Amino acid sequence: MLYEHDEFRDVTRAHSWASGLFDGKIRLPVGPTLPPARDLEHLLVHEYAHAAIHDLSRGRAPRWLHEGLAQVLEGTASDPMLQVPGGLTLAGVEALAGESDPLRARAGYDIALWVVRDLLDRGGIEALRELLSRLGAGERRRRGDSARLRPAARRARIPMASNPGRLMRPTRGRG
């Protein structure tokens, strides 16, 4: 569904930085002119990915998995300079990705992208599809929310930030 920008905010109550939303329907704000075709394609792929993830997981996939996988599928590159704070958990990534503050949300999206790319490197798309199916069948994440990201980051030789504020950078905004 397409909305004028103000109508999109009124109908969806989405954060100001969101450039689209999936809530059972794909909702996009558009102005008097459409964005460039490449940007529109990325946005549509991103939001359609949310619909597919929702369907495969029967609505049980966590936000970090939604956002990380949607970014992978739209073709977003991981930030090679990403710094993950020590002790950050998937629950922390989940909270960051849902922040109303655009810089904190961007950090959550960036880390979610990194985590999903790491999962893909380890098991491929079939393993992620299986994870979504297991979530859809009601299987609980055994260690997911409490798993610390630091050991995986160390293996990937990603420098760690002692200050989470160092993660922040301007938002590109996706929903």
C-alpha positions as CSV (number, residue, x, y, z in Angstrom):
1,M,0.0,0.0,0.0
2,L,1.3,3.4,-0.9
3,Y,0.8,6.5,1.3
4,E,1.8,10.1,1.3
5,H,4.5,10.6,3.9
6,D,2.3,12.2,6.5
7,E,-0.4,9.7,6.0
8,F,2.1,6.8,6.3
9,R,3.2,8.1,9.7
10,D,-0.4,8.6,10.8
11,V,-1.5,5.1,9.7
12,T,1.6,3.1,10.7
13,R,2.8,5.0,13.7
14,A,6.3,4.0,12.5
15,H,9.4,5.6,13.7
16,S,10.3,8.8,11.9
17,W,13.3,7.1,10.3
18,A,11.3,4.2,8.7
19,S,11.1,4.1,5.0
20,G,8.7,1.2,4.8
21,L,6.8,-1.2,7.0
22,F,5.4,-4.7,6.9
23,D,2.6,-5.4,9.4
24,G,0.8,-8.0,7.4
25,K,0.8,-5.6,4.4
26,I,3.7,-3.9,2.8
27,R,3.2,-0.1,3.4
28,L,5.4,2.5,1.8
29,P,5.5,6.3,2.0
30,V,5.9,8.0,-1.4
31,G,6.0,11.6,-2.2
32,P,4.8,13.4,-5.4
33,T,7.7,11.7,-7.2
34,L,9.0,8.2,-6.8
35,P,12.5,7.6,-5.6
36,P,15.1,6.4,-8.1
37,A,14.3,2.9,-9.5
38,R,17.3,1.3,-7.8
39,D,16.3,2.7,-4.4
40,L,12.7,1.7,-4.9
41,E,13.7,-1.8,-5.9
42,H,15.9,-2.2,-2.7
43,L,13.0,-0.9,-0.6
44,L,10.5,-3.3,-2.2
45,V,12.9,-6.3,-1.8
46,H,13.5,-5.4,1.8
47,E,9.8,-5.1,2.7
48,Y,8.9,-8.2,0.7
49,A,11.6,-10.1,2.6
50,H,9.8,-9.2,5.8
51,A,6.6,-10.7,4.3
52,A,8.5,-13.9,3.4
53,I,10.3,-14.2,6.7
54,H,7.0,-13.6,8.5
55,D,5.3,-16.4,6.5
56,L,8.2,-18.9,6.9
57,S,8.4,-18.3,10.7
58,R,4.7,-17.8,11.2
59,G,5.4,-14.4,12.7
60,R,7.9,-15.8,15.3
61,A,11.2,-14.5,13.9
62,P,12.9,-11.9,16.1
63,R,13.4,-8.4,14.8
64,W,17.2,-8.8,14.5
65,L,16.7,-11.8,12.2
66,H,14.0,-10.0,10.2
67,E,16.2,-6.9,9.7
68,G,19.5,-8.7,9.1
69,L,18.0,-11.1,6.5
70,A,16.0,-8.4,4.8
71,Q,19.2,-6.3,4.4
72,V,21.1,-9.3,3.0
73,L,18.3,-10.0,0.5
74,E,18.2,-6.4,-0.7
75,G,21.9,-6.4,-1.2
76,T,23.2,-4.3,1.6
77,A,26.9,-4.6,2.2
78,S,28.2,-5.1,5.7
79,D,30.2,-2.3,7.2
80,P,33.8,-3.5,7.3
81,M,34.5,-1.0,10.1
82,L,31.6,-2.2,12.3
83,Q,32.6,-2.3,16.0
84,V,30.5,-4.5,18.2
85,P,30.5,-3.7,21.9
86,G,31.7,-6.4,24.2
87,G,29.0,-8.3,26.0
88,L,26.3,-7.4,23.5
89,T,23.6,-10.1,23.2
90,L,21.0,-10.8,20.6
91,A,18.4,-9.3,23.0
92,G,20.5,-6.2,22.9
93,V,20.6,-6.2,19.1
94,E,16.8,-6.7,19.2
95,A,16.4,-3.7,21.4
96,L,18.7,-1.5,19.3
97,A,16.9,-2.4,16.1
98,G,13.6,-1.3,17.6
99,E,14.9,2.1,18.9
100,S,13.1,5.3,18.0
101,D,16.5,7.0,17.9
102,P,17.7,6.7,14.3
103,L,21.4,6.3,15.3
104,R,20.8,3.6,17.8
105,A,18.4,1.8,15.4
106,R,21.0,2.0,12.6
107,A,23.5,0.4,14.9
108,G,21.0,-2.4,15.6
109,Y,20.4,-2.9,11.9
110,D,24.1,-2.9,11.1
111,I,24.8,-5.5,13.8
112,A,21.8,-7.6,12.8
113,L,23.2,-7.6,9.2
114,W,26.6,-8.7,10.5
115,V,25.0,-11.5,12.6
116,V,22.9,-12.8,9.7
117,R,25.9,-12.7,7.3
118,D,27.9,-14.7,9.9
119,L,25.1,-17.3,10.1
120,L,25.0,-17.5,6.3
121,D,28.8,-17.9,6.2
122,R,28.5,-20.8,8.7
123,G,25.4,-22.6,7.3
124,G,24.2,-21.1,4.1
125,I,20.7,-20.0,3.2
126,E,19.3,-23.5,3.7
127,A,20.3,-23.3,7.4
128,L,18.6,-20.0,7.8
129,R,15.5,-21.3,6.0
130,E,15.5,-24.2,8.4
131,L,15.8,-21.8,11.4
132,L,12.8,-19.9,10.2
133,S,10.8,-23.1,9.7
134,R,11.8,-24.3,13.2
135,L,10.7,-20.9,14.7
136,G,7.5,-21.2,12.7
137,A,6.9,-24.7,14.3
138,G,7.2,-23.1,17.7
139,E,10.7,-24.2,18.6
140,R,12.2,-21.8,21.1
141,R,15.6,-20.3,20.7
142,R,17.8,-22.2,23.2
143,R,20.6,-19.7,23.6
144,G,19.6,-17.0,21.2
145,D,18.7,-14.1,23.4
146,S,21.5,-14.6,25.9
147,A,24.3,-15.5,23.4
148,R,27.1,-13.0,23.6
149,L,28.3,-11.7,20.2
150,R,31.8,-10.9,21.4
151,P,33.4,-14.4,20.7
152,A,32.0,-14.5,17.2
153,A,33.3,-11.0,16.6
154,R,36.7,-12.0,17.8
155,R,36.8,-14.9,15.3
156,A,35.9,-12.5,12.6
157,R,38.6,-10.0,13.7
158,I,36.1,-7.2,14.2
159,P,37.4,-4.6,16.6
160,M,35.4,-4.2,19.7
161,A,34.1,-0.9,21.0
162,S,34.1,-0.2,24.7
163,N,31.6,2.6,24.1
164,P,28.4,1.6,22.3
165,G,28.1,5.2,21.1
166,R,31.0,4.5,18.7
167,L,28.6,2.2,16.8
168,M,26.4,5.1,15.8
169,R,26.4,6.6,12.3
170,P,23.7,8.3,10.2
171,T,20.6,6.2,9.4
172,R,19.6,4.9,6.0
173,G,16.3,3.9,7.5
174,R,14.4,0.8,6.7
175,G,11.4,-0.7,8.4
